[in-house]
Amino acid sequence: MTDVSGATQPTLPLFEATAVPPKRRRRALPWIIALVVVVGLAVAAWFVAESITRSILTNTVREQVITRLALPEDQQIDVGFDEPVLPQVIGGRLDRLDVASDGIPLGDVLADVSVRATDVPIRADGGDIGSAEATVVFAEDQLETLLSQVSGVSGAGVQLDPPNVTVEVEMPLFALSVPLGLDLTPSAVDGDIVLTPTAVRLGGAALTGDDLRQRFGSAADGVLRDYSICIRDRLPAGLTLREVRVERGALVAEVDVDGAIIRDPALQADGTCA
């Protein structure tokens, strides 16, 4: 613009220009999105791998139990681990392994069996199990079968009344047999279940062992004795009975498991009662 004197005047803008952020700052957004997607995919892949690993491990343990114990293919086997499993598998050992099943045949009886093991190798050359123990539960009718094989006990009329096992026995007396009721307290002795008389009943009357001996003399000694039940031939040789107790409706045996059983065929074979 030129004024009257002919000098040129500066032209002022009608609006002040606003600053435009550099475009390269906006280019960071796609990288952030890509990073989030990659992390999300990695997390998803981890959970998929964890799920697949857990499934494979569960099926493998179940198949091994069914094969080794010759169980039916549809036998319910519950398997549990500490999670996550994938790092443990990569490391070659499981922190914890739980296996349980009901109605496991042990010779001519059935039992509910559960096993808990820690520091378990998953490779053939992985060494021994760190520690393991099992719980074997015999229902009342299965205990009757076990007791029927013990000399002097019929096995009929067995009742489980914690902390005792109640049985009926016959005391020979000359040409007669005197029926007695015994309360027996269980314990574990040298790998066997041992039932020790703690109370006697004769015709509904409660007696002590001394009372019975005073009445019947040495004839009472035949019934006032320990009754031993061997279950070693029903369990692998690597299992040793540690404790036994009576719970409502069941006789519960706590068993120690030799950590070398995972690799030693001799420990995997049935024990003996000899």
C-alpha positions as MATLAB code, in Angstrom:
seq = 'MTDVSGATQPTLPLFEATAVPPKRRRRALPWIIALVVVVGLAVAAWFVAESITRSILTNTVREQVITRLALPEDQQIDVGFDEPVLPQVIGGRLDRLDVASDGIPLGDVLADVSVRATDVPIRADGGDIGSAEATVVFAEDQLETLLSQVSGVSGAGVQLDPPNVTVEVEMPLFALSVPLGLDLTPSAVDGDIVLTPTAVRLGGAALTGDDLRQRFGSAADGVLRDYSICIRDRLPAGLTLREVRVERGALVAEVDVDGAIIRDPALQADGTCA';
ca = [
       0.000    0.000    0.000;
       1.321    3.544   -0.921;
       0.522    6.653    1.149;
       0.168   10.195   -0.188;
       3.867   10.777    0.034;
       4.434    7.843   -2.241;
       6.062    5.625    0.489;
       5.130    2.020    0.639;
       3.513    0.920    3.948;
       3.828   -2.653    5.333;
       0.787   -4.851    4.990;
      -0.507   -6.488    8.251;
      -2.083   -9.957    8.113;
      -5.752  -10.160    8.906;
      -5.251  -13.375   11.087;
      -2.248  -14.556   13.007;
      -0.996  -17.988   11.742;
      -1.252  -20.891   14.250;
       1.637  -23.314   14.831;
       1.261  -26.731   13.172;
       2.869  -29.662   15.089;
       5.440  -31.600   13.150;
       3.948  -34.469   11.263;
       6.556  -36.893   12.617;
       4.939  -36.712   16.089;
       1.774  -38.131   14.621;
       3.760  -40.947   13.071;
       4.467  -42.331   16.587;
       0.827  -43.398   16.970;
       0.964  -46.349   14.524;
       4.089  -47.642   16.318;
       2.305  -47.528   19.670;
      -0.675  -49.366   18.206;
       1.632  -51.946   16.657;
       3.419  -52.456   19.972;
       0.123  -52.969   21.813;
      -0.977  -55.492   19.192;
       2.309  -57.396   19.415;
       2.150  -57.501   23.222;
      -1.460  -58.634   23.057;
      -0.584  -61.389   20.607;
       2.334  -62.473   22.797;
       0.084  -62.672   25.866;
      -2.551  -64.584   23.908;
       0.112  -66.958   22.588;
       1.341  -67.522   26.146;
      -2.112  -68.462   27.366;
      -2.670  -70.714   24.351;
       0.684  -72.419   24.930;
      -0.069  -72.746   28.659;
      -3.469  -74.288   27.942;
      -2.059  -76.717   25.376;
       0.807  -77.711   27.673;
      -1.534  -78.301   30.603;
      -3.863  -80.389   28.445;
      -1.038  -82.522   27.051;
       0.465  -83.037   30.502;
      -2.896  -83.964   32.036;
      -3.632  -86.505   29.306;
      -0.133  -87.981   29.563;
      -0.385  -88.483   33.326;
      -3.861  -89.957   33.009;
      -2.777  -92.406   30.299;
       0.248  -93.482   32.335;
      -1.890  -94.163   35.426;
      -4.458  -96.151   33.455;
      -1.765  -98.174   31.671;
       0.356  -98.937   34.731;
      -2.623  -99.880   36.913;
      -4.507 -101.651   34.111;
      -7.584  -99.512   34.742;
     -10.581  -99.164   32.429;
     -10.142  -96.582   29.675;
     -13.004  -94.513   31.077;
     -11.624  -94.464   34.626;
     -11.951  -90.989   36.133;
      -8.474  -89.683   36.957;
      -8.137  -86.234   38.499;
      -4.828  -84.503   37.777;
      -3.633  -81.208   39.242;
      -0.547  -78.994   38.970;
       0.731  -75.699   40.248;
       0.313  -73.006   37.610;
       1.673  -71.787   35.318;
       2.761  -75.182   33.968;
       4.718  -74.071   30.892;
       7.774  -72.699   32.769;
       7.912  -75.907   34.829;
       7.852  -78.054   31.705;
      10.580  -75.951   30.161;
      12.595  -76.410   33.352;
      12.055  -80.168   33.273;
      10.376  -80.569   36.693;
       6.911  -79.996   38.118;
       6.630  -78.141   41.404;
       3.608  -80.217   42.368;
       1.616  -83.099   40.902;
      -1.669  -84.361   42.352;
      -3.336  -87.523   41.060;
      -6.536  -89.010   42.505;
      -9.088  -91.640   41.571;
     -11.889  -93.550   43.286;
     -12.472  -97.285   43.148;
      -8.896  -98.334   42.377;
      -8.587 -102.153   42.541;
      -6.026 -103.314   45.097;
      -6.162 -107.064   44.851;
      -9.655 -108.151   45.834;
     -10.664 -104.804   47.335;
     -11.321 -101.307   46.024;
      -9.907  -98.115   47.479;
      -9.960  -94.393   46.804;
      -6.376  -93.321   46.199;
      -4.803  -89.885   46.025;
      -1.125  -89.060   45.537;
       0.692  -85.769   46.008;
       4.252  -85.406   44.739;
       6.593  -82.420   44.646;
       9.634  -81.659   42.503;
       8.635  -84.241   39.893;
      10.941  -84.855   36.893;
       9.195  -85.070   33.521;
      12.117  -86.507   31.584;
      13.384  -90.075   31.755;
      16.804  -88.932   32.957;
      15.451  -86.353   35.375;
      16.263  -88.269   38.575;
      14.016  -89.007   41.550;
      10.871  -87.352   42.823;
      11.640  -84.819   45.529;
       8.918  -86.116   47.875;
       5.641  -87.987   47.568;
       2.898  -89.413   49.731;
      -0.366  -91.211   49.121;
      -3.679  -91.577   50.925;
      -5.544  -94.879   50.551;
      -9.148  -94.970   51.767;
     -11.017  -98.232   52.383;
     -14.783  -98.053   52.787;
     -16.457 -100.155   55.453;
     -17.468 -102.987   53.110;
     -13.932 -103.176   51.700;
     -12.509 -103.405   55.229;
     -14.857 -106.336   55.821;
     -13.177 -108.129   52.919;
      -9.741 -107.417   54.367;
     -10.748 -108.583   57.833;
     -12.352 -111.771   56.535;
      -8.829 -112.910   55.615;
      -7.575 -112.457   59.192;
      -7.602 -115.578   61.333;
     -10.218 -115.449   64.072;
     -12.299 -112.650   62.540;
     -15.329 -113.351   60.386;
     -15.321 -109.929   58.765;
     -19.095 -109.721   59.092;
     -20.663 -106.901   61.075;
     -17.674 -104.584   60.875;
     -18.429 -101.034   61.979;
     -16.238  -97.973   61.871;
     -16.750  -95.805   64.933;
     -13.859  -93.316   65.165;
     -11.301  -93.903   66.481;
     -12.043  -97.645   66.542;
     -13.019 -100.573   64.357;
     -15.746 -102.720   65.913;
     -15.827 -106.438   65.010;
     -17.442 -109.648   66.146;
     -15.246 -112.627   67.037;
     -15.770 -116.136   68.367;
     -13.813 -117.227   71.433;
     -13.348 -121.033   71.518;
     -14.196 -122.452   74.933;
     -13.996 -126.249   75.121;
     -16.647 -127.456   72.673;
     -18.367 -124.090   72.567;
     -17.759 -120.731   70.956;
     -18.458 -117.579   72.889;
     -19.393 -114.546   70.734;
     -17.620 -111.338   71.682;
     -17.586 -107.796   70.420;
     -14.218 -106.062   70.202;
     -13.271 -102.432   69.795;
      -9.981 -102.344   67.880;
      -7.692  -99.331   67.540;
      -5.690  -99.287   64.294;
      -2.010  -98.454   63.917;
       0.752  -98.953   61.362;
       3.442 -101.472   62.308;
       6.199 -102.528   59.883;
       4.040 -101.621   56.910;
       0.968 -103.546   58.122;
      -2.353 -102.407   59.553;
      -2.499 -103.648   63.143;
      -5.763 -103.628   65.106;
      -5.342 -103.745   68.894;
      -8.233 -104.560   71.278;
      -9.166 -101.702   73.592;
     -12.606 -102.830   74.791;
     -14.600 -106.088   74.998;
     -18.327 -106.712   75.051;
     -19.939 -109.932   76.230;
     -23.690 -110.195   75.889;
     -24.005 -106.433   75.885;
     -21.823 -105.971   78.975;
     -18.594 -103.990   78.651;
     -15.506 -105.749   79.987;
     -11.811 -105.096   80.221;
      -9.223 -107.563   79.030;
      -8.455 -108.475   82.624;
     -12.153 -109.117   83.291;
     -12.294 -111.509   80.348;
      -9.175 -113.378   81.490;
     -10.550 -113.731   85.013;
     -13.708 -115.330   83.623;
     -12.251 -117.512   80.903;
      -8.574 -117.857   81.716;
      -6.108 -118.502   78.905;
      -8.959 -118.956   76.413;
      -9.232 -115.165   76.352;
      -5.695 -114.818   75.036;
      -6.815 -116.093   71.648;
      -9.000 -113.033   71.112;
      -7.129 -110.425   73.158;
      -4.353 -110.096   70.639;
      -3.261 -107.844   67.815;
      -4.978 -108.466   64.490;
      -2.641 -107.770   61.594;
      -3.768 -106.942   58.058;
      -1.086 -107.039   55.401;
      -1.700 -104.727   52.447;
       1.892 -104.702   51.195;
       1.032 -107.184   48.446;
      -1.692 -104.805   47.238;
       0.659 -101.827   46.841;
       3.851 -101.191   44.869;
       7.007 -102.077   46.787;
       8.001  -98.414   46.806;
       5.057  -97.536   49.063;
       5.277  -97.889   52.861;
       2.357  -97.549   55.263;
       3.084  -94.729   57.725;
      -0.176  -94.097   59.558;
      -3.692  -95.491   59.721;
      -6.815  -94.052   61.307;
     -10.571  -94.462   61.361;
     -12.787  -91.743   59.986;
     -16.545  -91.791   59.661;
     -17.316  -94.664   57.285;
     -13.707  -95.245   56.196;
     -10.322  -96.611   57.199;
      -7.664  -94.143   56.018;
      -4.072  -95.215   55.382;
      -1.301  -92.652   54.906;
       1.545  -93.977   52.785;
       5.089  -92.767   52.080;
       6.288  -93.066   48.478;
       9.937  -93.717   47.611;
      11.101  -90.966   45.264;
      13.020  -93.495   43.145;
       9.796  -95.300   42.197;
       9.597  -93.169   39.059;
      12.643  -94.941   37.584;
      13.083  -98.204   39.529;
      11.026 -101.181   38.226;
      11.628 -103.082   41.473;
       9.851 -100.349   43.438;
       7.019 -100.273   40.910;
       6.367 -104.013   41.272;
       3.879 -105.291   43.867;
       5.196 -105.802   47.373;
       4.900 -109.041   49.316;
       3.537 -110.150   52.663;
       6.279 -112.736   53.203;
];
